[in-house]
Amino acid sequence: MLLPQIKQPSDLKSMSQDDLALLSAEIRQFLIEKLSVTGGHLAPNLGVVELTVALHYCYNSPADKMIFDVGHQAYVHKVLTGRMDRFDTLRQHNGLCGFVKRNESEHDVWEAGHSSTSLSAAMGMALARDLKGEDNQVIAMIGDGALTGGMAFEALNHIGHEQRKLMVILNDNEMSIAPNVGAMHKYLSKIRSDRHYLKAKDDVEGMLKKSQLLGIVWPNRQAGSKIVSNI
Ligand SMILES: Cc1ncc(C[n+]2csc(CCOP(=O)(O)OP(=O)(O)O)c2C)c(N)n1
């Protein structure tokens, strides 16, 4: 078992790609076992296992800021940041919070519960970083459901205007609490099924899989996670 060895994100850094894939499978199993007893957001977290492992492998939390929109899909982040032992208490009084919680860990840098705030938070953290002359990365992960909130649109406008160093990951799994509706949903569906986009995606995936230099990518077709913007 690899999972018990992970006490902090830096423990991932020395792992091979094969081990990272094995670890992801162990995390998925862990979540299914724990949440079958406590309840909780199972599907959103199963969908971001590889994505969260990849983020913690590539970046250095808490120096690099990871912001999870809503915060209901941060269980994998909690597992990787030393809170695995507390999952039996998930969503119970004095137990592990079901959302990102700043007083729970230095790795939890933003807490919400309401949706669509992550992009503004990321923008603020990027501006603060630049004012302080620091160079850490700021990463916001937002679902296709949360992206339809007005505050997210305002933030995209701001981000596009400011052009600061920050990363927005669209976790597009074609689902919110219920199936999404609206123009943004239609637009994303159109991009997703566009043959030029699909070919480009396959080409990039093929290239990354062959390359030893460009790092790791685990395409997760079911979850549909992909990085769409790296500003
Ligand atoms: C302002 C606000 N409205 C509604 C909700 C209820 N809510 C919880 S998660 C969520 C969206 C989930 O969809 P998505 O962002 O696509 O994330 P996923 O669960 O698919 O990963 C919503 C609308 C909320 N948290 N905040």
The ligand as an ORCA input file, in Angstrom:
! r2SCAN-3c Opt
* xyz 1 1
  C     -24.078     30.017     -4.912
  C     -24.349     28.542     -4.831
  N     -25.394     28.021     -5.476
  C     -25.614     26.688     -5.440
  C     -24.785     25.868     -4.761
  C     -25.039     24.391     -4.713
  N     -23.951     23.690     -5.384
  C     -23.094     22.919     -4.719
  S     -21.929     22.257     -5.720
  C     -22.615     22.996     -7.077
  C     -22.064     22.846     -8.447
  C     -21.477     21.539     -8.710
  O     -21.167     21.424    -10.053
  P     -19.729     21.672    -10.632
  O     -19.250     23.030    -10.322
  O     -19.801     21.324    -12.078
  O     -18.821     20.686     -9.824
  P     -18.852     19.084     -9.796
  O     -19.631     18.699     -8.570
  O     -19.477     18.593    -11.064
  O     -17.417     18.693     -9.697
  C     -23.721     23.741     -6.740
  C     -24.566     24.491     -7.707
  C     -23.688     26.451     -4.084
  N     -22.799     25.710     -3.408
  N     -23.493     27.777     -4.134
*
